[in-house]
């Protein structure tokens, strides 16, 4: 599609520009920690290139493309843009000056609340055993925002915060977060635009735009990376993929399958840190993508393993019923646990 290619070309051009200015302003990632394996300073702020190309194309789509936006209003898009801008600005400030973790967490929550203020057009989730699980049991009437479905807002808030920090943490190897989000966006785009049951051409166009913006950036972000996403880039990608998954007829299950490996790994690491009485915000190399590299794989090989999982389960989600998606997710949990155990055993023997 033309907007996919337009977003990719714009993103590539913006990435070259951002790389130049990040180097000029010395906003770079210096390999001064044990978990950082790159040999020299790498420019940050790459997420701003994705942000700029994505929203420029979305602006064109809404105003000039002729696509009828039935599932997204102008008000929603403006609030989604503001939320994205918050994350990008906070990311710039963190890349340049470093911001305390709890302030970043608070501002991420503010961005999510801005998204929720626009409304996400769903009041329940699909029951894998048939029917729908309603989330409209707790309602609050307000003058400013109308009826607020508390159950929906809580679930959406947790989902979006989870996606933001899953993608942020996934951004540990060259091209990893960008490529996995691209696969997720393509999966949602195909489901929203390729079936009569879920036909949503406006949502599909936006998902394709996000995927194209990721592709353009990936040309300079894949191993060996010449630029990194930066703090705001990963959070922006997580927010947008999570938001699109909800507005695309509640395609949370599809996005969940695509992102299942990093999500399960994140939970696994958090449990380990809690057991060892460590801060869950502490940076280390316990995540699966790091441990695959530490066990002997090249960066690009570890990244391609994640791409393969994301593409395989994203593609399968296009043809599965909700029940089979649940079964697949349970199988994925088992596969990741086995993979974690194998990698841990390999690292243990490697130290002896």
MOCOR-V980635 format. One line per field, one symbol per residue. ss: DSSP state (a for helix, b for strand, c for the rest). burial: 1 if it has 16 or more other C-alpha atoms within 10 Angstrom, else 0. A space follows every 10 residues. Layout:
ss = ???
burial = ???
//
This chain:
ss = caaaaaaaaa aaaaaaaaaa aaaacccbbc cccccccccc cbbccaaaaa aaaaaaaaaa aaaacccccc cccaaaaaaa aaaaaaaaaa aaaaaaaccc aaaaaaaaaa aaaaaaaccc cccbbbcccc cbbbccccbb bbcccbbbba aaaaaaaaaa aaaaaaaaaa cccccaaaaa aaaaaaaaaa aaaccccccc aaaaaaaaaa aaaaaaaaaa acccccbcca aaaaaaaaaa aaaaaaaccc caaaaaaaca aaaaaaaaaa aaaaaccccc cccccccaaa aaaaccccaa aaaaaaaaaa aaaaaaaccc caaaaaaaaa aaaaaaaaaa aaaaaaaaaa ac
burial = 0011111111 1101110110 0100001110 0000000000 1111111111 1111101100 1100000010 0100011011 1011111101 1101110000 0001001110 1111111111 0110110000 0000100000 0000000111 1110011011 1111111111 1111111111 1111111111 1110000011 1111111111 1111111111 1110111111 1111111111 1111111111 1111111111 1111110111 0010000000 0000011111 1111100011 0110011011 1011111100 0100110110 0110011001 0011011000 00
//
